[in-house]
Amino acid sequence: MNNTTTAPAKARYQLVEYNEASAEVKAVYDEAMQALQLPFVLNWFKCQGQNAILLRGNWAKLKSTLIEGRFRMC
């Protein structure tokens, strides 16, 4: 029997909590929470919080399809 212990796996994406987010990321978090009528930030947003450009683009895409009902195939 092998008695070696393994360290916990490192998360692939670091979640950026609201209080740790940059002003630009907080703005997206706030807009998303308001639009989705949620009192918290979804983990899907938090895992993109390290990259404000990626977060804003994905939120724009999600908002246009789910909230505004627009979707256009290229």
KOLKE-49459 format. One record per atom (N, C-alpha, C): x, y, z. Coordinates in steps of 0.2 Angstrom, whole numbers, plus 5000, padded with zeros to 4 digits. Example, Ala and Ser with C-alpha at 12.3 -4.5 7.8 and 13.67 -1.06 7.14 Angstrom:
<sites>
506649725039506249785039506649845039506449895035506849955036506450005039
</sites>
This chain:
<sites>
500449945000500050005000500450065000500350114996500750174995500450225000500850255005500650305010500850375008500950385002501150455000500550494999500550555001500050605001500150644995499550664992499550714986499350784989499550834986499350894988498650914984498250954986497650964983497850994976497450974971497551004964497451084964497851114961497751184960497151204956496751254957496151264953496451294946496151274941496351294934496251374934495651394936495551464936495451494943495851544945495751574951495051614951494651604956494051644957494251714960494051764956494151834959493451854962493551864969492951884973492851964972492251984973492052054972492452094975492652084982493052134985493752134983493952084979494652084977494752104969494152124966494152134959494352204958494552224952494752284949494052324948494152394948493552434946493152414940493552394935493252374929492852304929493152264933492852194934492252204939492252244944491752264948491152284944491252334939490752364935490352304932490752254929490352204925490052154930490352144936489952104941489352144943489352204944488752244946488252244941488452254935487952254929487652184929488052124929487752064929487252044934487452064940487052044946486352084945486352144943485752184942485352154937485652134931485252114925484952044927485352004930485151934932484751934939484651984942484351994948484551944953485251944954485551904959485951944964485951924971486251954976486951934976487251894972487951874972488251864965488851864964489251854958489251774956489051754951489151684948489851674948490051604949490751584948490951584941490451584936490651594929490951654928490751714931491051774931491651784935491651754941492251754945492851724942492751674938493351634935493651674929493251724927493551764922493751834924493751844931493951904934494651934933495051884932495751904931495851944924495451934919495451964913494852004911494852074913494252114912494052114905494452114900494252114893493852044891494151994893493751924892493051924896493051954902492451954906491951994902492152054900491652104897491452074891491852044887491652014880491151954881491251914886490851854887490151884890490251934895489551964897489151994892489452024887489152054882488752004878489151954876488851894872488251864876488351854882487851814886487251864887487351924888486851974889486351984883486751984877486351994871485951934869486151874871485751814869485251804875485351804881484951784886484451844889484751904889484351954892483951994887484352014881484052054876483752004870483851944870483551894865483851904858484451934858484751934851485351884850485251854845485851804843485851804835486451804833486651804826487251764824487151714820487651674818488051704813488751704813489151734809489151704802
</sites>
